[in-house]
Amino acid sequence: MNKEILKDIVILYVEDEEDVREFTSKTLEKLVKCVKTANNGLAGLETFIEHFENPDLPTFDIIITDINMPKMNGLDMLVKIYEIDSTIPSVITTAHNDVNFLKKAIDLGVRGYATKPLNLFQLLESISMAVESRVLRKQLENTNKELEKQVSQRTIELQNIIHKLEVNSKELLYEATHDHLTSIYNRQKFTTELDYEIKRANRYNNKLSIIMYDIDSFKNINDTYGHDIGDEVLIAISNLSTKHLRNVDILARWGGEEFMILLPQTTIKDASRIAENIRKAIEKACLSQVLKGNITASFGVCEFIQKENKDTFLKRVDEALYKAKNSGKNIVVMIPNHN
């Protein structure tokens, strides 16, 4: 007899003799998880249906039933129960020893029997043998459900970790490619994009231009009004410049008060027009309520020459900006292409 199996089972015990039912059920309750009783076959059937249909009530693991009872006998009750659940095991308690009667019980699917007057050891042996496969199957199902639950939980945890890593990765990428003050691209990102656009320009013979501009007398702004106002001006100019650019254009803070704009598939003429629009917008804009007078900026513009290297390209636009600075500031200077 497997006592470990018995301790987890729920029994429906149907017996019309009250003293036998009370004594046997109390004895079983000491060994099993739960015992529900009924005093006839019809009450037993109703109790079984109630537990079968109500998920809040425990599911029966085995039926123990007497045979001769009022309203509905045990075998007729089992016939009805098997129509609902053909897998539930059953054990009969009977004083009958008729061969035909036992054959009928076996044909019905009864897994065991105990003779009356009840031999409790025989009854427990019969219960243990009848219910073992069902309990083991339930234990296996519960184990599988627990494993599925653990796998599901681990999957959710892993998904959360992956999500956090993706968020952190995006944040790190943003920090690595953007200027922390103005939120536009930084110098490193600009040079990466410049390398890419130069390769495209060489391969497809595309036009490519650069604008480099610098806030005029920016040191005086910091010295007179403080760096907080200087930062406010840098942010305002970044936002203003963005309004004059396409989605494909790359605006970056080159360093200090210097900015760069990379303009794919753009001639020097069109780039100069964009630079002039930004210059005028800066000159007219009120970039800070504190500043007295308008802010201006100087611009250098040049167009990429096929097979030119990046350093030469940057040097030429730097020269254009230098000329703008030394020609009175607040102007746009182009460096024409030369071979």
N, C-alpha and C positions, 0 to 999 in steps of 0.2 A: 504494500500500500504506500503510495507516494503522498505523504502529508504536505510536502511543499506545493503540490498541485492543488490539494484540497483547500488550502488557506486562501486562495484567490478566487474561488468559484462562488457563483450566485445560484441558489437552488430554488426551484418552485416545487414545494412538497404538498401533494394533494392526498388527503386522508379523511374519511368521514368519521372515524372513531376518535372522539375528542381526546381521551386519555392517551391513546397511542400517538396521535398527532402532536400533543403538547410535549410528551416525554421525548419523542424522537427529534422534534425540531429543536428543543433546547440542547439536546446532546450534539446535534449537528452544528448549531451556532457556535459551539466552542472550537470547532475544527475548520469551519469554512468562513468565507467573507460575509455572507448574508443568506438568510433563509426566509422566503415568503411562503405563507401557507394558504390553503383553500380547503373547504370541507366537503366539496363535491366536484364532479367533473365539469359542470357548467361554470361554477365559480372559478375553477382552475383555468378554464379556457378564457374567461373574461379577464382574469389577472394577467395571463400571458399576453393577451392582445393589448392591454393597457401599457404594459412594459415595452412591448414591441413598438408601439406607435409613439410613445413619449420619450424623446431623447434625454429628458431629465431624470428618468428612472433607470435603474440598472438593468442590463440585458441578462437574461437567464442563460446559464451555461449548461443546465441539465434539468430534466423533469423527473421527479420521483413520484410515482402515483400508485395508489391502491386500484384494484380492479372493480370490485362490486361496490358501487356508491349510488346514492339517489340522484335523480335529475339527469345525470349523464355518467356512464361508467368510464373507467380509466382508458380503455382502448378506444372508445369513440372519441373521447377528448383528445387523445394522441393523434387520431386521424385528422381532426380539425387543425391541431397545432402544426402537423407536418405539411398541411396545405399552405400554411403561412411561412414556416421555416423547416425545410426538409432536412436540415443539417444538424438540428439540435439533438443530442443524445437523450435517452430516457432509460429509466430503471423501474421495473414494476415490483410491487410488494404484493404477494398473493399466497393464499392457502391452497390454491389449485395446484394439482400436479398432473392434470389431464394433458396427454401428449398433444392432442389437437389444439388445445388452448395455447400451449407453449409455442406450437408451430405458428399459430396465428400471430402471436406476439413477435416472434422472430421475423415473420414475413413483413410485419408492420415496420420493423426497424428497431425494435427494442434492443438495447445493448446489454442488458443484464437484469437479474432479478434477485430478490431476497424473499425467503419464505417466512410466512407468519406461523407462530409468533416470531417477531422480528429478532434476527440475530444481527446485532449492530455491527459486529466485525465483518460479517458477510455483506451487509449493506454497504459499508464503507469500501470494501474491496470492489464491489460492483460499481460503485460511484467512481472510484479512482480509475478503474479500467475503462469505463464508458466515456469519461470526460477528458482523459489524458490527451488525445490527439487534438481535441477542440481547444483546450487550454494552451497547448504548445503552439498551435496555429495562431491563437490570439496573441500570445507572447511575442511570436515572430512578427506579427502585424504591428504590434505596439513598438517593437524594436525598430522596425522599418520606418514607422511614422516618426519616431524620435530621431532616427538618423536623417530622414528627410527634413525634419524641422531644424536639426543642427546644420545640415548642408545649406538649407535656405537661409538660416541665420548667418552662416559663414559667408554665403554669397552676398547677402546684404552688406555685411561688414566689409567684404572685399570691394564691393561696388562703392561704398562710402570712402574707402581708402583711395580707390582709383580716382573718384571725383575730387577728393581733397588734393591728390597729386596733380590732377589736371588743372585745378584752380591755382595751386601753388606754382605750377609750371607756367601758366598764363601770366600770373603776377610777376614771376621772375623774368619772363620774356619781355613783359611790358617795361619793367624796371631797366632791363638791359638795353632796350631800344628807344626809350623815351627820356626826354629831359624832365627832371623832377619838378622844375619850377613852372615851365610853360606847358607841359604835357604834349608838346610836339616831338618829332623824332630828334634823337641826339646825333652827334657827329659820327659815332660808330655805325649806326643804322644808315645814315646818309651815304657813307663810303661803301657800305655793302650794296645798297641800291644802285649807286653809281657804277660799280664794277659790273653789275648785271646789265644795266642799260647800255654801257659801252660795248659789251659783248653783242647785245642785240643790234645796236647801231652798226657795228662792223659787219655782222652777218647779213642783215637785211638792208643795209644802206639807209637806215632811218636817220631822220634829223634828231638832234639832241642838243638842248641848250641848258645853261646854268645861269642863275641869278645869285649874286652874292651882295648882301647889303649890310650896312653898319649904321647904327644910330649915331647921329652927329652930336658931338660934345656930351657924350653920355657920362663921362667922368664928372663933369660939372653938375649934372643932375644928382648923382650920388653924393657929391661933396656938399651941395647946397641943401638938398631936401632929405638926404639919407637913403640908405640902401632899400628900405621898405618901399619907398616911392619909386626907386629905380626898378625894383622887381615888378611893381605894378605896371610900369611902362612896358617892360619886356613882355609881360603876359598880354597886355592890351594890343601890342603890335603883332604878337603871334596870332591872336584871335582875328584881328583885322586882316592880316595877310591871307589867312585861310579862306576868307570869304571871296577872294579874287582868284582862287585856284580850282583846278579840276580834281576829280577823285584820283586820277593817275599821277598827279604832280606830288612831289615829295618836298615838304617843308621841314627844315631842321634848324635847330640852334647849333651854330658852328662853334661857338665859344664866346663867353662874355656877352657883348651886345651885337655880335655878328650872326647873321642868318644866311642860310642857303636854300635855294629852290632848284630842284631838278625837274626839268620839263621834257619828258619823252615826246618824240615826234613833233618837235617844235622848232621852228627856224629862229634865228637871232632877231629877226624883225618882230615876230610875234612875241618872243620873250621880252624884248625891249618895251613893247606895248604893255605887257602885264606888269613889268617893273615900274613903268611910268604911272600906271593906275594905282599901284600900291604906294608909290611915292606921294602922289597927290592925296590919297586917302589918309596917310600918316600926317601929312602937313596940315590937313583940315580938321583932323580928329582932335577931340578933347580926351587925351589919354589919362589924365588925372585931374581931379578937382583942385589939387594943391598947386600944381605947376602954373607958373606965370609965363605966358607965351606958348607957342606951339612947338612941338617936337618935329624934327626933320630927320631924314635918312639919306644916305648916298648909296648908289647902286652901280654894280659892275655886271656886264652881261657878255657872254661869249657862246659860240656854237662849236660843237664837237667837230673835229676834223678826222676823217677816216684814217684808221690805223694809229691815231694819236694815243699816247699813253695817258693814264689817269693823272699823273703828276703834272704833266705839261698842261693838260686841260685845266686843272685847278690853279696852276701858276698863272695862266692867261686871265682867268676871271679875277684872280687876286690883283693882277696888274690893272685891270679895268676899274676895280673898286679904288685902287690907289690913285688913279687919275681923277676919279670923281671927287675924292677927298681933297686933292690938291688943285681942283678947278673950281673951288668955291662951295663945295658940298651941296647937298639937296638936289642932286642931278643924277641922271642915268647915263653911263658911259658904256659904249659897245667896243669890244675888240674884234674887228673884222677877221674872218678866216684868212689864213695865209699858208702857203705850202713851202 
